[in-house]
Amino acid sequence: MKAYIPVVMVVGLSGCRSMFAADEYSGFRDEISRTISYPEFARKNYLEGIVNVDISTDKSGRVLVFESNATHPGLLEYVIDQIKRIVLIGTEFSEKQFRLILKFIMY
């Protein structure tokens, strides 16, 4: 089994950003930033939390979720729904495994 590539991001009211400045897999981080924002239900309820998702990409660029957990089930459901919409085009994304850690903070 391949090792997971860690991707740690902060999701705030102004958007999603990476915790690392490295260029490696920046396309993946950019796609996560475009796809995941602070959900409206979490804003209304002042909800913060952490979502961990182990994902992989297949040859066609589809993103598959293998394992996941979160401090709030609503945040987890939102993240998984958003991730399933992503298709990553390019050989640099083909057949990779990522451990995505998203920290939702309002302040």
N, C-alpha and C positions, 0 to 999 in steps of 0.2 A: 504494500500500500504506500502511495506517495505521501510525503509530508504536506500538511496544510500550510498555505502561505497566509500569515496573519495580516489582516487589514483592520485597523482600528480607526473609527471615525466618530466624530461628535455631531449630533443632530441638534441644532438650536432653532430658535424662532426665525433666524435670518437665513437658515439653510444648513446644508450638510457639508462638513469639511474633514479632510484627512488629518490624522495626528502626526503623520510623517511627511517629510518634504521630498522623499526619494522619488525618482522618475519611474522606477520599476513598477509595472502594473498601474501606471497612472491612468490609463484608459479605463481600467476596471473601476478605479476609485471615482473617475469622472462620471461614469455611467451610474454608479450608486448615488452620487451627488445629484444627478439629474432626476433620478427615479424616486428617491426617498426624501421626504420633507417631514416637518413636524405635523402629525395628523391633527385635524380639527378637534376630534373628540378629546385628545390629550391636552390641547390648548385650553379648551373650555373647562376641563377638570383639573388644570394645573398639574398634570401627570408627568412625572419623570421616571426614567428607568433605563435598564440595560437589556439589550437583546443580543444573544449569541447565536450565530447560524453557521453551520458547516455546509458548504456548497461545493459543487463541482460543475465544470462545463463539459459538454460533449463535443464531438467533432463538428456538429452543426451550429455550435454557439449557444445552445440552450443551457439555461442555468437550472440545476437540480438541487433541491434541498435534502440533506441527509439527516442531520440532527439539529435540534434547536432548543433553546430555553430562553426564558426572559423573566424579569421581575414583575411583569404585568402581561396577562394573556392577550389583552387588546393590542398592545404594542407588538407582540409576537405575531399575531394574526395579520396585522397591517404590514409588517415587514415581509413576511412570507408572500402575501398577495402581491406586493410590489416587486419582489425579486423574481417571481415566476413570470413577470412580463418582460424581463430583460433577455435580449439575445445579443451576444458578444461576437462580433465579426472580426476575424483575424487569427492568424496562426498562433500569435502570442497568448491567446486566450484558450486555445483548443486543449481540451483534456487536462485542465488544471483543477486543483483543489484549494479552496480558500476557507479560512476561518474568519468570518466577518463579525466584528464586535462593534455594535452601535450603542453609543451612550446618548440618550435623549435628556437634554438639560434645557431648562427654560431661561436661566439667568447666566 
